[in-house]
């Protein structure tokens, strides 16, 4: 993908977005080494905005910069996965605790539609579509608690966790379990059961990590 000429700030942001998407989608493999010059050439821009973008991506733990050489796409370890899921659980359940009373019937309808799309994706074995809709489902829940900092942190966590989620999708039992948990979350909202809603949400998030541990995964590697 080529980036059109623009100011340096926009070039850096564009490079950040494109490189991150390549990492999240597995196009850039974990553990792979890439030179800054090669990335700049592929994007049709100078090295400076690519270097700036990579510095931000390193801060967000997507890659590691090797001085005067290039970057290495970060391998997601089990410890990384634990930290991602635990931080997600902390933020999402906190948000749920204080936003529960603000959910409307319109919100519930939206979540039910999202759930239907998840079911459809699973039936088609379209794991990317399922993970995308799963992310939309959880982001919508958090959006009811208006905290821009929470949302900013979660955006990075969801992106970093996308490949982890795809790994979990290879277990059909986990897929069925995740769908059931999402339905239970919606049911709790419908019934107005705040405590159960928070409990089911936390269980759904942490079960993703528990599934990886149960399979004795040493690290999450894109294929």
PALOKE-158131 format. One record per residue: x negated, y, z negated of N, C-alpha, C in turn; residue in three letters. Coordinates in pm, whole numbers, padded with zeros to 5 digits, always signed. Layout:
XYZXYZXYZALA;...
# end
This chain:
-00084-00120+00000+00000+00000+00000-00087+00124+00000UNK;-00059+00218+00090-00136+00341+00100-00066+00452+00024UNK;-00146+00542-00036-00092+00656-00107-00112+00781-00023UNK;-00007+00857-00006-00017+00981+00072-00090+01086-00009UNK;-00155+01178+00062-00229+01285-00003-00138+01366-00095UNK;-00188+01400-00212-00111+01477-00310-00210+01538-00407UNK;-00161+01604-00513-00253+01660-00611-00310+01547-00696UNK;-00418+01577-00769-00492+01474-00842-00407+01403-00947UNK;-00319+01478-01015-00235+01417-01118-00141+01315-01057UNK;-00076+01352-00946+00016+01260-00880-00057+01140-00821UNK;-00178+01162-00770-00257+01052-00715-00292+00952-00824UNK;-00330+01004-00939-00364+00916-01052-00244+00835-01096UNK;-00128+00901-01107-00007+00831-01150+00036+00728-01047UNK;+00025+00764-00919+00062+00670-00812-00030+00548-00815UNK;-00160+00572-00833-00256+00461-00838-00227+00374-00960UNK;-00197+00436-01073-00165+00363-01196-00045+00271-01172UNK;+00060+00326-01113+00183+00250-01091+00160+00131-00997UNK;+00089+00155-00888+00068+00049-00789-00021-00062-00844UNK;-00130-00024-00910-00222-00125-00965-00152-00205-01075UNK;-00075-00135-01159-00003-00205-01266+00097-00304-01208UNK;+00169-00265-01105+00267-00355-01043+00199-00479-00985UNK;+00080-00460-00928+00006-00574-00873-00036-00670-00984UNK;-00068-00615-01101-00106-00699-01215+00017-00772-01270UNK;+00125-00697-01290+00247-00754-01346+00304-00863-01256UNK;+00299-00842-01125+00354-00939-01031+00259-01056-01003UNK;+00138-01049-01059+00043-01158-01040-00036-01150-00911UNK;-00019-01041-00836-00096-01025-00712-00244-01008-00744UNK;-00273-00936-00852-00409-00929-00906-00415-01029-01020UNK;-00498-01130-01005-00501-01241-01099-00576-01206-01228UNK;-00530-01263-01337-00598-01243-01465-00739-01301-01458UNK;-00836-01224-01506-00974-01265-01501-01045-01225-01373UNK;-00970-01172-01276-01027-01134-01147-01106-01003-01160UNK;-01221-00998-01091-01302-00876-01088-01273-00799-00959UNK;-01256-00668-00972-01228-00582-00856-01310-00455-00870UNK;-01370-00411-00762-01447-00287-00766-01356-00166-00750UNK;-01394-00056-00811-01319+00069-00800-01315+00113-00653UNK;-01427+00097-00585-01435+00139-00444-01337+00061-00358UNK;-01327-00070-00383-01235-00153-00304-01090-00111-00327UNK;-01056-00081-00453-00920-00037-00482-00891+00097-00418UNK;-00988+00188-00426-00970+00321-00366-00950+00309-00215UNK;-01027+00222-00152-01015+00203-00007-00879+00145+00029UNK;-00832+00048-00048-00703-00015-00019-00586+00081-00037UNK;-00605+00182-00124-00500+00280-00149-00517+00407-00065UNK;-00630+00414+00007-00659+00528+00094-00675+00659+00017UNK;-00739+00649-00101-00765+00769-00181-00909+00761-00233UNK;-00955+00868-00296-01091+00872-00348-01103+00789-00476UNK;-01226+00771-00522-01251+00691-00642-01199+00758-00769UNK;-01200+00892-00773-01167+00962-00897-01027+00930-00951UNK;-00919+00943-00871-00787+00909-00926-00774+00761-00962UNK;-00845+00673-00889-00841+00530-00921-00911+00505-01054UNK;-01025+00572-01074-01097+00560-01201-01011+00609-01316UNK;-00944+00723-01296-00856+00778-01400-00740+00683-01429UNK;-00685+00624-01323-00574+00529-01340-00620+00406-01417UNK;-00740+00358-01385-00794+00240-01453-00822+00267-01600UNK;-00862+00389-01631-00885+00425-01772-00754+00418-01850UNK;-00646+00462-01787-00515+00454-01852-00469+00309-01862UNK;-00496+00230-01758-00458+00088-01760-00539+00012-01865UNK;-00664+00053-01886-00745-00009-01991-00687+00025-02128UNK;-00645+00150-02144-00582+00192-02270-00457+00110-02298UNK;-00382+00079-02192-00259+00001-02206-00284-00150-02205UNK;-00412-00189-02201-00456-00329-02214-00420-00417-02095UNK;-00417-00357-01976-00394-00436-01855-00525-00483-01794UNK;-00634-00412-01820-00763-00447-01762-00876-00396-01850UNK;-00999-00434-01814-01118-00387-01883-01213-00327-01781UNK;-01265-00209-01809-01358-00143-01717-01500-00191-01745UNK;-01569-00231-01638-01710-00269-01647-01789-00151-01590UNK;-01860-00074-01673-01930+00047-01627-02015+00024-01502UNK;-02000+00114-01405-02077+00116-01280-02054-00007-01191UNK;-01952-00086-01224-01924-00204-01143-01779-00209-01094UNK;-01686-00210-01187-01545-00220-01148-01460-00254-01269UNK;-01358-00336-01247-01269-00373-01356-01243-00523-01353UNK;-01207-00576-01469-01164-00716-01481-01021-00715-01532UNK;-00932-00783-01459-00793-00792-01503-00788-00873-01631UNK;-00725-00817-01733-00727-00878-01865-00648-01009-01869UNK;-00707-01109-01931-00638-01236-01955-00555-01222-02081UNK;-00428-01259-02073-00339-01250-02189-00352-01377-02272UNK;-00402-01363-02393-00420-01477-02482-00295-01500-02566UNK;-00294-01611-02637-00183-01639-02728-00172-01531-02835UNK;-00286-01482-02884-00283-01374-02983-00222-01247-02924UNK;-00256-01218-02798-00195-01103-02730-00043-01121-02724UNK;-00001-01242-02687+00142-01271-02675+00212-01252-02809UNK;+00148-01302-02916+00208-01286-03049+00227-01139-03083UNK;+00124-01058-03058+00133-00916-03089+00242-00847-03007UNK;+00253-00885-02880+00356-00826-02793+00495-00859-02844UNK;+00520-00987-02872+00652-01028-02918+00686-00972-03055UNK;+00588-00969-03146+00615-00917-03280+00645-00768-03277UNK;+00571-00693-03195+00596-00549-03187+00730-00522-03120UNK;+00761-00601-03017+00894-00588-02955+01004-00613-03057UNK;+00989-00720-03134+01091-00755-03234+01108-00642-03336UNK;+00996-00585-03379+01002-00478-03479+01076-00356-03425UNK;+01041-00314-03303+01103-00195-03245+01249-00220-03208UNK;+01276-00334-03144+01412-00359-03096+01511-00383-03210UNK;+01468-00452-03314+01561-00476-03426+01582-00349-03508UNK;+01478-00267-03520+01494-00138-03589+01594-00052-03513UNK;+01578-00047-03381+01670+00031-03298+01812-00022-03311UNK;+01825-00154-03309+01957-00216-03318+02025-00184-03451UNK;+01946-00179-03556+01999-00152-03690+02070-00017-03697UNK;+02011+00083-03630+02064+00218-03641+02151+00262-03522UNK;+02156+00180-03418+02237+00218-03301+02363+00134-03288UNK;+02379+00034-03374+02489-00061-03358+02625+00007-03346UNK;+02649+00105-03430+02781+00169-03432+02809+00253-03308UNK;+02706+00279-03227+02725+00363-03108+02762+00284-02983UNK;+02759+00151-02992+02794+00069-02875+02943+00079-02847UNK;+02975+00096-02719+03114+00109-02676+03154-00013-02592UNK;+03281-00019-02558+03328-00127-02471+03259-00119-02335UNK;+03232+00002-02291+03162+00020-02164+03021-00041-02170UNK;+02955-00024-02284+02822-00083-02303+02830-00235-02299UNK;+02929-00289-02366+02946-00435-02370+02972-00490-02230UNK;+03052-00418-02153+03079-00459-02015+02950-00458-01932UNK;+02868-00357-01952+02740-00349-01881+02653-00470-01916UNK;+02645-00504-02044+02563-00616-02088+02617-00749-02035UNK;+02749-00760-02028+02809-00882-01973+02774-00896-01825UNK;+02773-00786-01753+02735-00789-01611+02589-00830-01596UNK;+02505-00778-01685+02364-00814-01683+02348-00963-01711UNK;+02424-01012-01807+02419-01155-01841+02460-01240-01720UNK;+02563-01198-01648+02608-01273-01530+02499-01279-01424UNK;+02425-01169-01409+02314-01166-01312+02202-01260-01356UNK;+02180-01269-01487+02079-01361-01539+02118-01506-01508UNK;+02244-01539-01530+02293-01674-01502+02275-01707-01355UNK;+02309-01612-01270+02297-01631-01125+02151-01655-01086UNK;+02060-01579-01146+01917-01593-01116+01866-01731-01157UNK;+01910-01778-01274+01868-01910-01322+01921-02020-01230UNK;+02045-02006-01187+02104-02106-01097+02028-02115-00966UNK;+01968-02003-00924+01892-01999-00799+01743-02026-00821UNK;+01706-02053-00947+01564-02072-00983+01479-01951-00943UNK;+01539-01834-00949+01469-01710-00917+01419-01649-01048UNK;+01300-01692-01090+01250-01652-01221+01213-01504-01227UNK;+01165-01449-01115+01134-01306-01114+01261-01224-01135UNK;+01369-01266-01069+01497-01194-01084+01548-01207-01227UNK;+01532-01326-01285+01577-01345-01423+01499-01256-01518UNK;+01365-01253-01503+01283-01172-01592+01314-01023-01576UNK;+01340-00982-01453+01373-00841-01429+01504-00804-01498UNK;+01603-00893-01489+01732-00865-01551+01725-00879-01703UNK;+01641-00971-01750+01618-00985-01894+01560-00855-01951UNK;+01466-00796-01877+01406-00669-01918+01510-00558-01921UNK;+01594-00553-01819+01701-00453-01812+01794-00468-01932UNK;+01828-00591-01965+01918-00622-02077+01861-00565-02208UNK;+01734-00595-02234+01673-00551-02360+01648-00400-02362UNK;+01610-00344-02248+01588-00199-02243+01718-00124-02268UNK;+01828-00180-02219+01957-00114-02239+01993-00111-02387UNK;+01967-00220-02457+01994-00225-02600+01915-00117-02674UNK;+01787-00104-02640+01702-00006-02708+01741+00137-02672UNK;+01791+00156-02550+01826+00291-02504+01937+00355-02587UNK;+02012+00272-02659+02120+00326-02743+02066+00399-02866UNK;+01940+00371-02899+01874+00443-03009+01778+00541-02944UNK;+01810+00667-02949+01736+00768-02873+01603+00802-02938UNK;+01500+00725-02899+01365+00749-02947+01270+00730-02829UNK;+01225+00840-02772+01143+00835-02651+01011+00763-02674UNK;+00955+00774-02795+00828+00708-02825+00845+00556-02827UNK;+00954+00510-02886+00984+00367-02885+00990+00316-02741UNK;+01063+00389-02659+01087+00345-02522+00957+00344-02443UNK;+00870+00442-02469+00741+00448-02400+00655+00327-02434UNK;+00650+00293-02562+00573+00176-02605+00631+00048-02547UNK;+00764+00037-02550+00829-00084-02500+00809-00103-02350UNK;+00804+00006-02275+00781-00007-02131+00650-00079-02103UNK;+00546-00045-02179+00417-00111-02163+00426-00257-02208UNK;+00494-00282-02320+00507-00419-02371+00583-00508-02273UNK;+00690-00454-02215+00767-00532-02118+00682-00565-01995UNK;+00605-00467-01949+00519-00491-01832+00412-00595-01864UNK;+00348-00582-01980+00243-00677-02018+00302-00816-02041UNK;+00426-00820-02086+00487-00949-02117+00556-01017-02001UNK;+00557-00953-01884+00631-01009-01770+00577-01146-01730UNK;+00444-01157-01719+00384-01286-01681+00404-01391-01790UNK;+00407-01347-01915+00434-01440-02025+00574-01496-02009UNK;+00667-01408-01977+00805-01450-01957+00819-01549-01843UNK;+00746-01524-01735+00750-01615-01620+00699-01753-01661UNK;+00599-01755-01749+00546-01881-01798+00655-01957-01875UNK;+00730-01885-01958+00837-01948-02035+00948-02000-01945UNK;+00968-01931-01832+01076-01970-01739+01053-02109-01679UNK;+00930-02157-01685+00902-02290-01630+00961-02400-01717UNK;+01003-02362-01837+01069-02456-01928+01220-02437-01916UNK;+01292-02527-01847+01436-02509-01827+01514-02503-01958UNK;+01464-02571-02061+01532-02567-02190+01525-02427-02250UNK;+01410-02359-02231+01397-02223-02283+01487-02127-02206UNK;+01502-02149-02076+01591-02065-01997+01735-02076-02047UNK;+01780-02199-02066+01916-02221-02116+01933-02160-02255UNK;+01829-02176-02337+01833-02122-02473+01841-01969-02469UNK;+01764-01908-02381+01762-01763-02370+01898-01709-02326UNK;+01960-01777-02230+02093-01736-02185+02194-01748-02299UNK;+02185-01856-02373+02278-01876-02485+02259-01766-02590UNK;+02133-01731-02616+02104-01626-02714+02156-01490-02668UNK;+02144-01461-02540+02196-01335-02488+02348-01329-02500UNK;+02412-01441-02474+02558-01446-02489+02598-01424-02635UNK;+02521-01481-02727+02549-01465-02870+02531-01319-02912UNK;+02431-01253-02856+02408-01112-02886+02529-01029-02843UNK;+02579-01057-02723+02697-00985-02673+02819-01016-02758UNK;+02835-01142-02797+02949-01181-02880+02948-01109-03014UNK;+02829-01092-03072+02817-01022-03200+02858-00875-03186UNK;+02821-00815-03074+02862-00677-03047+03013-00669-03034UNK;+03070-00763-02961+03214-00765-02938+03291-00779-03069UNK;+03238-00863-03159+03305-00889-03287+03274-00781-03391UNK;+03175-00695-03362+03138-00592-03457+03057-00644-03574UNK;+02985-00754-03553+02906-00816-03659+02761-00765-03650UNK;+02733-00659-03723+02603-00592-03715+02487-00681-03760UNK;+02501-00746-03873+02392-00828-03926+02359-00944-03833UNK;+02463-01009-03781+02441-01121-03690+02378-01072-03560UNK;+02418-00954-03515+02363-00894-03393+02212-00876-03405UNK;+02168-00820-03516+02025-00797-03540+01951-00930-03551UNK;+02012-01024-03622+01950-01156-03641+01934-01230-03508UNK;+02038-01227-03425+02034-01297-03296+01934-01231-03201UNK;+01925-01099-03207+01831-01027-03122+01687-01062-03158UNK;+01657-01061-03287+01521-01095-03331+01487-01239-03293UNK;+01581-01329-03312+01560-01470-03278+01530-01486-03130UNK;+01605-01416-03046+01586-01424-02901+01446-01379-02860UNK;+01399-01270-02920+01267-01217-02886+01156-01312-02932UNK;+01159-01352-03057+01051-01433-03113+01049-01576-03059UNK;+01164-01626-03015+01167-01761-02959+01083-01772-02831UNK;+01066-01660-02762+00981-01661-02643+00839-01698-02680UNK;+00790-01641-02790+00654-01672-02836+00647-01814-02893UNK;+00747-01850-02971+00750-01984-03032+00744-02092-02924UNK;+00811-02068-02812+00811-02163-02701+00670-02184-02647UNK;+00593-02075-02636+00455-02085-02586+00367-02164-02681UNK;+00382-02137-02811+00302-02207-02911+00335-02356-02911UNK;+00464-02388-02897+00508-02527-02896+00447-02604-02780UNK;+00419-02532-02670+00360-02597-02553+00207-02598-02560UNK;+00152-02546-02673+00007-02545-02694-00067-02471-02584UNK;-00011-02357-02540-00078-02276-02438-00196-02203-02503UNK;-00313-02211-02442-00431-02141-02493-00431-01997-02445UNK;-00393-01979-02320-00380-01844-02267-00277-01845-02155UNK;-00229-01729-02122-00127-01715-02019-00197-01673-01892UNK;-00208-01761-01798-00286-01733-01677-00196-01737-01555UNK;-00205-01633-01471-00127-01631-01348-00182-01734-01251UNK;-00094-01790-01169-00135-01897-01078-00131-01850-00934UNK;
# end
